[in-house]
Amino acid sequence: MAYPHPNLELRPLGNTGLKLSCVGFGASPLGSVFGPVSEHDAISSVREAFRLGINFFDTSPYYGGTLSEKMLGQGLKALGVPRNEYIVSTKCGRYVEGFDFSAERVTKSIDESLARLQLDYVDILQCHDIEFGSLDQIVNETIPALRKLKEAGKIRFIGITGLPLGVFTYVLDRVPPGAVDVILSYCRYSINDSTLADLLPYLKSKGVGVISASPLAMGLLTENGPPEWHPASPELKSACEAAAAFCKEKGKNISKIAMQYSLSNKDISSVLVGMNSVRQVEENVSAATELATFGKDQETLSEVEAILIPVKNQTWPSGIQQS
């Protein structure tokens, strides 16, 4: 099946040579993490994403207890296109049963992930939420094990993910240059928290690609508001609710404003957002194409930023996520 490739901007990922669509497909919702998703809807959303120019798909064995990987695998297989036309990233070290960054576990993990994804290799394998492991183990044991997987051709590039930004500098300052190719940061480049911006020059100096996930701050910057388990403070939740209500009153959508805010920084290779339906895919791609055509809605953005100033860059404890 041949697909047209509309003009969704492709951005280089550090020194990897990969070019990622500026909007990335976050597959955690395919694991029914935020409510049930049928196989039909999962496949349709992956297919529509690819049709609209998204070439980057991200998952983890942790999402939905391996269900996300299986669903994404089905969706990618249904595309029926050559493997080099899409970029797949999965993770290791975090599982429903807990964290395990040992060389033995991560080596076994990639084989399990490849079987679920129905792939021979993944483009990026990331150590998942490294703040919950020993960072010295990540440096001295996990990354060397991943480098062996790279030599074996099971993975092309190595990444690390986490919420506190300090974990990235800790690891990157201690591994050999080029050992880590990419970092995935989440909830650190959205209207309410842009602290990732301070780290971008350092990451660029290391040749490390940057993926920013959760531009909607895990649901804070949506009309429906965050899920019940969201770990943000009551003040932050309340300010985001006020900002969403303000946008709605003006006939604007806070999620689109937030998405465009995150997409505007070209030093971020891809903005990863969870999707589980054709409608969500279309909304996210449309936010990107609209931004490319007309630029961002600076007036509304400035008004939203003013509402969020009292809670700007206020974070929350790591790892409180629905499993």
N, C-alpha and C positions, 0 to 999 in steps of 0.2 A: 504494500500500500504506500503510495507516494504522498507526501505532505508538502504543502507550500510552507515556506519559512518567512512569515511576516517580519517586519523590521523591529523586533525586540532587540534592544542593544546588547551586544556581547562585550564583556569586559575581561581583560587578561587577569589571571589569578597568580599573583606573585611571579616567581621564576619557573612555574610549572609548564608554561607553554599552552595550558588549557585556556579556553575562552568560555566563560560562563554567561548564560543569560542573566541580565541584571535582576530579573525576578527568578528566584529558585523555588522549586516545588518541595515544601516540607511535608513529608509523608507520615508524620506521627498520627494525624487524624485517621489515616487509613487503618490504623490499628484499633479503631473504635475507642480511642482515648477520650474523646469529647462526646461520645454518643455513638450508637450503632451506624456502621457504614456497610452497605451491601457490596458484594463482589462486583456487581454491575456498575454501581456508582463509582467504586474505586477505579475500575478499568476505564470508565468513561472520562473521569477527571484526568487521569494520566494521559489518555489519548488526546483530549482537548488541549491540555497544557502543551504537549508536543506540537500539536497542529498550530498553536498560536505562537510558537517560537521559544518556549521554555525548553532548555536542553539539560538542565541540572536538577537532579532528584536526590533528596537526602532522607535517610532513614536510620534506624538503630534496632538491634535485637531487643532493646529495652521497651520500645514503644508497643504497647498492647501485648507484651509478652510474646514477641516474635511475629505477631500477626501483621504488623505494618510491613515488615520485609517480605512476607509471603504475598500480600496484596500488591505491593509495588512490583514484585517479580512478575505477577500475572499481568499487570498493566503494561509493563515494558515488553513482555513477550508478545502481547496483543498488538503492539505497534507494527511488528513485522518489518522493522528497518534495520540496516546494518548497525552493529554494536557501537561503532565509532561515532554515531550521530547523537549519542546522549552520554551524559556524564553522571555517574552514580557514586554517591558517598554513603558509607555506613559507618558504624562505630563499634568499639569494643571496650570491655572493662566494666560496663554497667549493665546489669541484667535484673530481671524481676526478683531473682533470689538474692541480689546484693551486688557489691562491687568486688571485682577481682582483676587486678592489672598484672598478674603474674605472666611471665613469658609463656608458660604452658597454656594458660587459659586463653590468652589473646590469639595464640597460634591455632588453637582448636576452634576458637570463635569465628575466624574468617572462613574456615571450611563450612561451618554451619550456616553462616550468612550467605555464602555463595550458593549453597544448595537451595536455600529458601528463595533467593533472588533469581535462581536459574541462570546464573552468569558464571563465566570462567575467571573473571577478575573484577575488582571494583577500582574506580579511578582514585578514590580517596578513602583511606581508613583512618578514623579519628579515635583517639582515646577520649572516652565519654565522661565529662564532668570530673576532671582530674582533681579538683579540690577535695574530693572525698577519698582519694587514695593518698599514698605517700608520694610527694613530688619527687623525692630522691629515687624512689623505685621507678617512677615514670622515666626519669633521666637515665638511670643505670641499667634498667631491666626491660621496661616496656618498649621504649623507642628502639633499642638495639634489636629486640625481637621483631618489631615491625620492619626494620631495615632488611632483615633476612627475608621477610615475606615479600618485600619489594624486589629483592634479588631473585626470588622464586617466581616472580611474575604474577602473584596473586593480587597484589595491589600496586598502583602506580605512584601514589603520593601519600604522605603521612601528615596527619593533622592532630590537633588537640582542641578540646572544647571545655568551657567552664563559664561560671558567672563572675567570680571576682577577677578583675583584670590582672591583678598581681601574679596569678598563676602562670600567665603567658610569659612575662619577663623572667620569672624564676627559671622556667624550663629552657627558654630560648637562650638565656645567658650561660647555660650549663651543658647544652648538647653541641656536638660539632656543627660548624656552619653548614647549612643545607640539609641537616638531618630532619628538621620539621619544615614542611612545605607550606602549611596553611593553618590558620586558627579560625575557629568558629566561636564567635561571641554572641550572646543573646541578651536582649533587653537593655543593651548599652548604647544603642544608637536609635533612639526614638525621641519624640518631642519632649517627653518627661525626663529623659536621662540620655545625655549625649557624651558621657565620659569616655567612650571608645575613641572619640576624636583626638584626645590627648595622646593616645598610644599609636596612632596611625603613622607618624613620622618614624618612630622606632621600628615598627613592623616593616615599613618600606625599606629602612636601612638594612634589615636582615633578609630582604628578598622574600618575605613571607606573605602569602596571599591572605586576604581578609574576607570572611563571610560573616554577615550580620543577620542573626535570626530574630524572629519575634518583633517586627517593627510596631506591632500593636500592643507591645508590653504584656503579652500573655492575656489579652482580652481587656486590659484597662482602657485602651483607646478604641472602644467600639460602642455602638449605641446600646447594645444589650448588656454591656458591662462585663467584668471579669467573672470567672467561675467562683463558686463558693469557697473553694480551697485556696484562692489566690493569696499569697503571703504578704501583699503590700499593706502598709499601715492604713488605718481608717482615713487619715488626712489625705493620703495620696489617692485612695479610691474615690473619696468625695470630690477632690479637685478634678479628677479625670471625668467623673460623672457630670460635673458642672460644665466642663469643656465640651463633652459630647452633646449635652442638652443645648448649649449655645450654638454649636454647629447646626444641629437639627432645626433650631428656630430660624436660622439663616438659609435653610434649604440646602445645607452642605452635609457631607458625611465625614465624620472625624476619622474613620478608618482610611479613607482615600487621602485625606490631608496627611495623616501619619505615614502612610505608605510612600507618598511622594516626598515627604521630608527625608525619609531614610534613603530613597533612591537617588536623591540629589547629590550625594557625596560620591564622586567618581572613584575615590580611593577604596571604596568598598566594592568588591568584585560582584557579589550577588547578595540580594536581600531575600532571605529565606522566610517564606510564610506558609503556615499550615493550610492545606486545602483538602476538601473531601467531596467537592461537588463541581460540576461543570460551571455553575453560577459563580462560585467563589473564584475559580480559575479565571473566568471572563472578567470579573471585577478587578482582580489584581493586575491582569495584563492591560486592561483598559486604563487603570491608574498610571501605569508606566508609559503607555503610548500617548496618553493625554499630556503627561509631563513633558515628554520629548517634543510634542507638537506645540503646546501652549505655555510651557513653564509652570511653576507651582503657583498656587493661589496665595500670594504673599500676604495679602490683607487679612484673610481668615487665619492663616498660619500665625501671624504676629499677634492676633487677638487671642488665639488658643495658647500661645507661649506666655502671654501676659497672665492668663488665668492660672497657668501651671508654675509660674515663677516661685511661689512659696514652697513648692514641693520638688523643685528641679533637682535632679540627680540624687533624689532620696531612693536608696535601694532597699532590699529585703534579704533575709537569710537565704543562703543557697539551698537548692535541692528539694524544696517543698513543691513537688509536682505530683500530679495524679499519675498512678502507674497503670 
